[in-house]
Amino acid sequence: MSLQNILENKFKRLFSFKWNSKTFLIGFFLISFFIFDLSKAESNNSNPKDKNDIPIDYLKSKEELQDYIIDTGDVLSIDFQLEMFNGNYEVNPEGEILLPEIYETYVRGLTLSELSKLLNKKYFEFIRYPNITVRIATFKPLTVSIKGEVRNPGLYKFPSYTSSFFLESQIDADSNVNQLKKPTAKSKIESSNQSSDNSFNIKRTSENITTISDVILKAGGITSLTDLSRIEIIRDVPLGKGGGKKRAFINLNSFLNELDDSNDLRIFDGDSIFLPKLSQSSTNQIPKSVLSGISPKFITVDIFGRVENPGNIKLPLEATLSDVIDLTGPIKPLSGKIVLIRYEADGTVVKKTISYYAKAKRGSKRNPFVKEGDLITVKNSMLGKTTGVLKEITAPFVGIYSTKELIESF
């Protein structure tokens, strides 16, 4: 019999004493203390466990693509557990794939798990105990909307790409292709960061996926007024989970300040991104955004008119009109005001006449910041226009006089 059992028996015998007995009270306290201490020791000895042990649940699948919505352009790798049926099937513009035995099958709007379940039911009459699995061989191109405080808000497209598992098995797959069209997309690694509820798993797992920073960069980068602490992402919910939209708010300041990409959320087709505006500008955001890759290092503008070297010119981000003039050579004599034409964030075209002054403050009305795609022209002054008119008028007479002098010289 163990020591703990002996002490427990002694504890029971104490109940035979009267409740007001001092012996009972003292014994109760001492035995309770020893029983607790022994129980703890035995528990530690019988079930030793390192605090740093990783739970076995870690090995379970994270089902990273559980909310991925199948649509046109996706190439599905379907394993029927039957060699003659296995293959890669592209979703056509009608949202269908051409499958053996059942032919045209509408799959648009389904998730991978939903399609697997439906196929297992559908093929029950053709395959005994079907265990069909579906994976993405090639991801469809992405179309993403970005609005708010970015330099060039709008709708942006990203190319399709092939998942890593498909690249590894492509040689074997080519011998048994049951697809409408072979995937020719660029290679990127298959991964995802979605969760099953209305929130997002925002951990970035690969450099080869399209993330929120990629979209911001393609939209021209951030401004000094961009609030990166509350970026709104809106995403479609699969039909099998009720449809509609779900929303998440992402803080990307750690990416900007510490190059920590753990919050750099993977973006999927149809996502909508909104970047709010700060109440006060933060001038140190721009250099940090260039270093972190959220904003481009250079922009390009076109300049015409009375400059030494007109044409397309490459400039650093946040360049001003004076930088443009410095790089294109001096303005020619008898030049007038400068006209700047650009697209605004709402899609409208604006035309600004600038009384340029080279020594004006950067970003001021007389020396404004330039943006990607700006068209700039240096006009003639009134005196320059008058000189040009006189030249046009007198040019024929000068030609006639020169011809007369030439004839008389013979």
C-alpha positions as CSV (number, residue, x, y, z in Angstrom):
1,M,0.0,0.0,0.0
2,S,1.4,3.4,-0.9
3,L,2.2,6.1,1.6
4,Q,-0.6,8.2,0.3
5,N,-3.2,5.4,0.8
6,I,-2.0,4.9,4.4
7,L,-2.4,8.6,5.2
8,E,-5.8,8.6,3.6
9,N,-6.9,5.7,6.0
10,K,-5.5,7.7,8.9
11,F,-7.5,10.7,7.7
12,K,-10.7,8.6,7.7
13,R,-10.1,7.3,11.3
14,L,-9.9,10.9,12.5
15,F,-13.6,11.3,11.7
16,S,-14.2,8.9,14.7
17,F,-13.1,11.8,17.0
18,K,-15.4,14.4,18.2
19,W,-15.7,17.5,16.1
20,N,-14.5,19.8,18.9
21,S,-11.4,17.6,19.4
22,K,-8.1,19.5,19.0
23,T,-6.5,16.3,17.8
24,F,-9.0,16.2,14.9
25,L,-8.2,19.8,13.8
26,I,-4.5,19.4,13.9
27,G,-4.5,16.0,12.2
28,F,-6.8,17.3,9.5
29,F,-4.5,20.1,8.7
30,L,-1.3,18.1,8.6
31,I,-2.7,15.1,6.6
32,S,-4.4,17.4,4.1
33,F,-1.1,19.2,3.4
34,F,0.8,15.9,3.0
35,I,-1.8,14.4,0.7
36,F,-1.8,17.4,-1.6
37,D,2.0,17.4,-1.8
38,L,2.2,13.7,-2.5
39,S,-0.5,13.8,-5.1
40,K,1.4,16.6,-6.9
41,A,4.7,14.7,-6.7
42,E,3.2,11.4,-8.0
43,S,1.4,13.3,-10.8
44,N,4.7,14.9,-11.9
45,N,6.5,11.5,-11.8
46,S,3.9,9.5,-13.6
47,N,3.3,12.1,-16.4
48,P,6.5,13.9,-17.1
49,K,6.0,16.6,-19.7
50,D,8.4,19.2,-21.1
51,K,6.9,22.7,-21.2
52,N,8.4,23.1,-24.7
53,D,6.7,20.0,-26.1
54,I,4.7,20.7,-29.3
55,P,1.1,19.3,-29.2
56,I,0.3,16.6,-31.7
57,D,-2.5,18.9,-33.2
58,Y,0.3,20.9,-34.8
59,L,0.6,18.1,-37.4
60,K,-3.0,18.4,-38.5
61,S,-3.7,20.0,-41.9
62,K,-4.5,23.7,-41.7
63,E,-6.8,23.5,-44.7
64,E,-5.3,26.7,-46.0
65,L,-7.5,26.8,-49.1
66,Q,-10.7,26.0,-47.5
67,D,-12.4,29.2,-48.6
68,Y,-10.8,29.5,-52.0
69,I,-13.6,29.9,-54.6
70,I,-13.2,28.1,-57.9
71,D,-13.8,30.1,-61.1
72,T,-12.8,30.5,-64.7
73,G,-9.0,30.2,-65.2
74,D,-8.4,27.7,-62.4
75,V,-6.8,24.4,-63.4
76,L,-7.9,21.7,-61.0
77,S,-5.8,18.6,-60.3
78,I,-8.3,15.8,-59.6
79,D,-7.3,12.5,-58.1
80,F,-10.0,9.9,-58.7
81,Q,-7.9,7.1,-57.2
82,L,-8.3,5.7,-60.8
83,E,-5.4,6.2,-63.2
84,M,-7.5,6.5,-66.3
85,F,-9.5,9.4,-64.8
86,N,-6.8,11.3,-62.9
87,G,-5.7,14.5,-64.5
88,N,-5.8,18.3,-64.7
89,Y,-9.0,20.1,-65.7
90,E,-9.3,23.8,-66.6
91,V,-12.4,25.8,-65.7
92,N,-13.7,27.3,-68.9
93,P,-15.4,30.7,-69.4
94,E,-18.8,29.1,-68.6
95,G,-17.5,27.9,-65.2
96,E,-17.4,24.2,-66.2
97,I,-14.9,21.5,-66.4
98,L,-15.1,18.5,-68.8
99,L,-15.0,15.3,-66.7
100,P,-15.0,11.6,-67.7
101,E,-18.4,10.0,-67.8
102,I,-20.3,13.0,-66.5
103,Y,-18.9,15.5,-69.1
104,E,-19.7,19.2,-68.6
105,T,-19.8,19.9,-64.8
106,Y,-20.5,23.4,-63.4
107,V,-18.0,24.2,-60.6
108,R,-17.9,28.0,-60.4
109,G,-18.5,29.3,-56.9
110,L,-17.6,26.0,-55.1
111,T,-14.7,25.4,-52.7
112,L,-12.3,22.6,-53.1
113,S,-13.8,20.5,-50.3
114,E,-17.4,21.1,-51.6
115,L,-16.4,20.0,-55.1
116,S,-14.7,16.9,-53.6
117,K,-17.9,15.9,-51.8
118,L,-20.1,16.4,-54.8
119,L,-17.8,14.4,-57.0
120,N,-17.7,11.5,-54.5
121,K,-21.5,11.4,-54.7
122,K,-21.6,11.8,-58.5
123,Y,-19.1,9.1,-59.2
124,F,-20.5,6.5,-56.8
125,E,-22.1,4.7,-59.7
126,F,-18.9,4.6,-61.6
127,I,-16.3,4.0,-58.9
128,R,-16.6,1.7,-55.9
129,Y,-16.0,3.6,-52.7
130,P,-14.8,6.8,-54.4
131,N,-12.3,8.9,-52.5
132,I,-11.8,11.9,-54.9
133,T,-9.6,14.8,-53.9
134,V,-9.2,18.1,-55.6
135,R,-6.3,20.5,-55.6
136,I,-5.3,23.7,-57.5
137,A,-2.7,23.0,-60.2
138,T,-2.8,26.6,-61.6
139,F,-4.4,29.5,-59.8
140,K,-6.6,31.9,-61.9
141,P,-5.5,35.5,-62.6
142,L,-6.4,37.9,-59.9
143,T,-8.4,41.1,-60.3
144,V,-8.2,43.3,-57.2
145,S,-9.8,46.7,-56.4
146,I,-7.8,49.2,-54.2
147,K,-9.2,52.5,-53.0
148,G,-8.5,55.2,-50.6
149,E,-5.2,56.9,-49.8
150,V,-2.9,55.4,-52.5
151,R,-1.3,57.2,-55.4
152,N,-3.3,55.4,-58.2
153,P,-6.4,53.8,-56.9
154,G,-8.3,51.5,-59.3
155,L,-8.7,47.9,-60.5
156,Y,-5.5,45.9,-61.0
157,K,-4.8,42.5,-62.5
158,F,-2.2,40.0,-61.5
159,P,-1.2,37.0,-63.7
160,S,-2.1,33.3,-62.9
161,Y,0.6,31.1,-61.5
162,T,1.2,27.4,-61.0
163,S,1.4,25.7,-57.6
164,S,4.6,24.0,-56.5
165,F,3.1,20.5,-56.2
166,F,2.0,20.6,-59.8
167,L,5.4,21.7,-61.1
168,E,7.0,18.7,-59.3
169,S,4.6,16.3,-60.9
170,Q,4.2,18.0,-64.3
171,I,6.3,15.4,-66.1
172,D,4.1,12.6,-64.9
173,A,0.9,14.6,-65.4
174,D,1.7,15.4,-69.0
175,S,1.3,11.7,-69.8
176,N,-2.3,11.7,-68.6
177,V,-3.9,15.1,-69.3
178,N,-7.6,15.4,-69.4
179,Q,-7.8,19.2,-69.6
180,L,-9.3,21.6,-72.1
181,K,-6.1,23.7,-72.2
182,K,-2.7,23.1,-70.6
183,P,-1.7,25.7,-68.0
184,T,1.1,28.1,-69.1
185,A,1.1,30.4,-66.2
186,K,4.1,31.5,-64.2
187,S,5.3,29.4,-61.3
188,K,4.4,30.4,-57.8
189,I,4.1,28.4,-54.6
190,E,0.6,27.2,-53.6
191,S,-0.4,28.6,-50.2
192,S,-3.2,30.5,-48.5
193,N,-3.9,32.4,-45.4
194,Q,-7.7,32.2,-44.9
195,S,-9.7,31.1,-42.0
196,S,-13.1,29.4,-41.8
197,D,-14.9,32.2,-40.1
198,N,-15.4,35.9,-40.9
199,S,-11.8,36.8,-39.9
200,F,-8.6,36.2,-41.8
201,N,-5.4,34.3,-40.9
202,I,-3.0,37.0,-41.9
203,K,0.4,35.2,-41.7
204,R,2.3,35.4,-45.0
205,T,4.0,32.2,-45.9
206,S,5.7,32.7,-49.2
207,E,7.4,35.4,-51.3
208,N,5.7,34.0,-54.4
209,I,2.1,34.9,-53.6
210,T,0.2,38.1,-54.3
211,T,-0.1,40.1,-51.0
212,I,-1.5,43.4,-49.9
213,S,2.0,45.0,-50.3
214,D,2.1,43.9,-53.9
215,V,-1.2,45.5,-54.6
216,I,-0.2,48.8,-52.9
217,L,3.0,48.8,-54.9
218,K,1.2,48.3,-58.2
219,A,-1.2,51.1,-57.2
220,G,1.8,53.5,-57.1
221,G,2.5,53.2,-53.3
222,I,1.4,55.1,-50.3
223,T,1.4,58.8,-49.5
224,S,2.4,60.7,-46.4
225,L,-1.3,60.6,-45.4
226,T,-1.9,56.9,-45.7
227,D,-3.1,55.2,-42.5
228,L,-1.5,51.7,-42.6
229,S,-2.8,50.7,-39.1
230,R,-6.4,50.0,-40.3
231,I,-6.4,48.6,-43.8
232,E,-9.8,47.2,-44.7
233,I,-10.0,43.9,-46.8
234,I,-13.4,42.7,-48.1
235,R,-13.6,39.2,-49.5
236,D,-16.3,36.9,-50.9
237,V,-17.7,34.2,-48.8
238,P,-18.3,30.8,-50.5
239,L,-21.9,29.9,-51.4
240,G,-21.7,26.9,-49.2
241,K,-21.1,29.1,-46.2
242,G,-24.0,31.5,-47.0
243,G,-22.3,33.7,-49.6
244,G,-22.0,37.5,-49.1
245,K,-18.9,39.2,-47.9
246,K,-16.5,39.1,-45.0
247,R,-14.3,41.9,-43.7
248,A,-11.0,42.1,-41.9
249,F,-8.8,45.1,-40.7
250,I,-5.1,44.7,-41.1
251,N,-2.3,46.7,-39.4
252,L,0.7,46.9,-41.8
253,N,2.8,49.3,-39.7
254,S,5.1,46.5,-38.6
255,F,5.8,45.8,-42.3
256,L,6.7,49.5,-42.8
257,N,8.7,50.0,-39.7
258,E,10.3,46.6,-39.0
259,L,10.0,44.8,-42.3
260,D,7.8,42.2,-40.5
261,D,5.6,40.6,-43.1
262,S,3.5,38.5,-40.7
263,N,0.5,40.8,-41.4
264,D,1.1,41.0,-45.1
265,L,-2.1,39.2,-46.0
266,R,-2.4,37.1,-49.1
267,I,-4.9,38.5,-51.7
268,F,-7.4,36.5,-53.7
269,D,-9.4,37.2,-56.8
270,G,-12.2,39.7,-56.2
271,D,-10.8,41.1,-53.0
272,S,-11.4,44.8,-52.3
273,I,-8.8,46.9,-50.4
274,F,-9.4,50.3,-48.7
275,L,-6.6,52.4,-47.2
276,P,-7.9,55.2,-44.8
277,K,-6.4,58.6,-44.4
278,L,-4.4,60.1,-41.5
279,S,-5.6,63.3,-39.9
280,Q,-2.0,64.6,-40.2
281,S,0.7,63.7,-42.7
282,S,3.7,61.6,-41.7
283,T,6.7,62.6,-43.8
284,N,8.9,59.7,-42.6
285,Q,6.4,57.2,-44.2
286,I,7.6,57.8,-47.8
287,P,11.3,56.9,-47.3
288,K,10.3,53.9,-45.2
289,S,7.8,52.7,-47.8
290,V,10.4,52.8,-50.5
291,L,12.9,50.8,-48.4
292,S,10.2,48.2,-47.5
293,G,9.0,47.9,-51.1
294,I,5.4,49.2,-50.5
295,S,6.2,52.3,-52.7
296,P,8.3,52.4,-56.0
297,K,11.6,54.1,-56.1
298,F,11.0,55.9,-59.4
299,I,8.1,57.3,-61.4
300,T,8.0,58.4,-65.0
301,V,6.5,61.6,-66.6
302,D,6.4,63.1,-70.1
303,I,7.6,66.7,-70.7
304,F,7.2,68.6,-74.0
305,G,7.6,72.2,-75.3
306,R,10.4,74.6,-74.7
307,V,13.0,72.5,-72.9
308,E,16.3,71.2,-74.2
309,N,15.5,67.5,-73.9
310,P,11.8,66.8,-74.1
311,G,10.4,63.3,-73.8
312,N,9.9,60.6,-71.2
313,I,11.8,61.1,-68.0
314,K,12.4,58.9,-64.9
315,L,12.3,60.6,-61.5
316,P,12.5,59.6,-57.8
317,L,9.3,59.2,-55.9
318,E,8.1,62.6,-54.5
319,A,10.0,64.5,-57.2
320,T,8.9,68.1,-58.0
321,L,8.5,70.1,-61.1
322,S,12.0,71.6,-60.5
323,D,13.5,68.1,-60.6
324,V,11.9,67.5,-64.0
325,I,13.3,70.8,-65.4
326,D,16.8,70.0,-63.9
327,L,16.9,66.7,-65.7
328,T,15.5,67.8,-69.0
329,G,17.9,70.8,-69.3
330,P,17.2,74.5,-69.0
331,I,14.0,76.1,-70.2
332,K,14.5,77.9,-73.5
333,P,14.4,81.7,-73.7
334,L,11.0,83.4,-74.3
335,S,9.2,80.5,-72.5
336,G,6.0,81.1,-70.6
337,K,4.0,79.2,-68.0
338,I,4.0,75.4,-67.6
339,V,0.8,73.3,-68.1
340,L,0.4,70.0,-66.2
341,I,-2.2,67.4,-67.1
342,R,-3.0,64.4,-64.9
343,Y,-5.6,61.9,-64.0
344,E,-7.1,62.4,-60.5
345,A,-8.1,59.5,-58.1
346,D,-11.7,59.7,-59.2
347,G,-10.8,59.2,-62.9
348,T,-11.2,62.9,-64.0
349,V,-8.6,64.7,-65.9
350,V,-7.3,68.0,-64.6
351,K,-5.3,70.7,-66.3
352,K,-3.2,73.0,-64.2
353,T,-1.4,76.2,-65.4
354,I,1.7,76.7,-63.2
355,S,3.7,79.9,-62.8
356,Y,6.8,78.0,-62.2
357,Y,9.6,79.3,-60.0
358,A,12.7,77.0,-59.6
359,K,13.4,78.2,-56.0
360,A,9.9,77.8,-54.7
361,K,9.2,75.4,-51.8
362,R,9.0,71.8,-52.8
363,G,5.3,70.8,-53.1
364,S,4.1,74.4,-53.4
365,K,1.8,75.8,-56.1
366,R,4.8,77.1,-58.1
367,N,6.8,73.9,-57.7
368,P,4.4,71.1,-57.1
369,F,5.0,67.4,-56.7
370,V,4.7,65.3,-59.9
371,K,2.9,62.0,-60.2
372,E,3.3,58.9,-62.3
373,G,2.0,59.5,-65.8
374,D,1.8,63.3,-65.6
375,L,2.0,65.2,-68.9
376,I,4.0,68.5,-68.7
377,T,4.5,71.1,-71.4
378,V,6.5,74.3,-71.3
379,K,4.6,77.0,-73.3
380,N,5.8,80.1,-75.1
381,S,5.6,83.5,-73.5
382,M,3.6,86.3,-75.2
383,L,6.9,87.6,-76.6
384,G,7.9,84.2,-77.8
385,K,4.5,83.7,-79.5
386,T,4.9,87.1,-81.2
387,T,8.4,86.2,-82.4
388,G,7.0,83.0,-83.7
389,V,4.2,84.7,-85.6
390,L,6.6,87.2,-87.1
391,K,8.9,84.4,-88.1
392,E,6.1,82.6,-89.8
393,I,5.0,85.7,-91.7
394,T,8.5,86.8,-92.8
395,A,9.8,83.3,-93.7
396,P,8.3,83.3,-97.2
397,F,9.7,86.8,-98.0
398,V,13.1,85.8,-96.7
399,G,12.9,82.8,-99.0
400,I,11.9,84.9,-102.0
401,Y,14.7,87.4,-101.3
402,S,17.3,84.7,-101.0
403,T,16.2,83.1,-104.2
404,K,16.4,86.5,-106.0
405,E,19.9,87.1,-104.7
406,L,20.9,83.6,-105.8
407,I,19.6,84.2,-109.4
408,E,21.2,87.6,-109.7
409,S,24.6,86.2,-108.6
410,F,24.8,84.1,-111.8
